[in-house]
């Protein structure tokens, strides 16, 4: 996101939320420092996919759910948005970073001359504080046409389930809103996109570049129900995107077969301590750790996978479950990816351990960033699978 975004918001919109502006400004500095200016950002053509966002292996249907709209009346998401390019996001108005950044990006991009129109729907993950009036005020700082939805806890959980995002969690000891109001909410960080054919092909996790949104909006807007994928790729004859669930490609580097599991709580048997494979069975209770399995292949020069990060876990470290004793619990600093070779991370061997993981269950999706020493960052949407389904 370039510095023009903050200027645009200050000049054309009466941004009254100092917290939002600070978050956007900080994000601007971080992205400029890490990615260069917007003019230097990579667009969709840099990957074999026709999309610049994180691509879903199988298109998802526009969800059906009903919540309370800005006017206090029922808002049927499917009926109110069908046939239109729509961006759906679950967040909250007191969010210090993720929410205002996504809204600011979409606001700036959709205001560009010649950019196709789109609906932006913001579903609160904090109904205690986010009344229709609060949502209207918050979203009005970005674009008064953005739609804010609220409802009961049960209604919002049903909407999250319908959209396929993990349920939000109140970050308090008892998981309930603090009467004093000083609490945060852990929620899905990705924006879901639905084309006019009422299918979702892409998602946009936190950290998505402005240029990625800008590259995809014209492409997505052309996907009509009667024309299918013909309007998108011109050379393709199927609606199946080229990138599968749990996989993506960046230059010579490819991540494939990525999936995550929640590991059982530690057992007292010392023979299992530090073991990073898949202990136990699906019926065991979930602890605060998880495992990420995938295969990285490289068709170019030697590289290193130096880090894996996700909003679903506080830390991610590389471990080797095939070793015994203390060595099994010692993290590896990086993974060497040989030239014209590959490294499989599988149960019982080397894997990525998710530490202090947020509650996850089979069927959830995790946005994960793989950082390579030379290749850069690669965003992958990773499915959470049952313990028994993690092995090939």
Buried (B, 14 or more C-beta within 10 A) or exposed (E): BBBEBBEBBEEEBEBEBEEBBEBBBEBBEEBBEEBEEBEEBBEBEEBEBBBBBBBBBEBBEBBEBBBBBBEEEEBEBBEBBBEBBBBBBBBBBBBEBBBBBBBBBBBBBBBEEEBBEBBBBBBBBBBBBBBBEBBBBBBBBBBEEBBBBBBEBEBBBBBBBBBBBBBBBBEEEEEEBBEEEEBBBBBBBBBBBBBBBBBBBBBBBBBBBBBBBBBBBEBBBBBBEEEBBBBBBEEBEEBBBBBBBBBBBBBBBBBBBBBBBBBBEBBEEEEBEBBBBBBBEEEBEBEBBBBBBBBBBBEEEEBBBBBBBBBBBEBBBBBBBBBEEEEBBEEEEBBEBEEEEBBBBBBEBBBBBBEEBBBBEBEBBBBBBBBBBBBBBBBBBBBBBBBEBBEE
